[in-house]
Amino acid sequence: MLGMSATFDTVDHAILLDRLYRSFGINGAVLSWVRSFITSRTQTVHVEEDQQSTISAVVCGVPHGSVLCAQLFLLRMC
C-alpha cells in the first residue's frame, strides 16, 4: 500500500488537467495557472556537499506541502 506522500506522486498531470476542464469547467487563466503550478518542475538529489544527480523533469505528482496538494489529488478522483 502506498503512503499518502507516494500517492500524491502518482497524479498524472494530463489526466488532472483534463478532469479539471471537463468535469469542473475550469478553463482560461485558472487552468493555465494550475498547469504552470504542477508542470515544468524538476528534481535532483544532493549527496554530501559536492555531489548532485542529474536534474530530471517531474512528469507526475502534485507539489508536496502546498495548500492545493490534497485538493488537486481529490479532484483527480472525482
Secondary structure, DSSP 8 states (H G I E B T S, - for coil): ---HHHHHTT-BHHHHHHHHHHHH---HHHHHHHHHHHSSEEE--EETTTEE---EEE-B---TT-TTHHHHHHHHH-
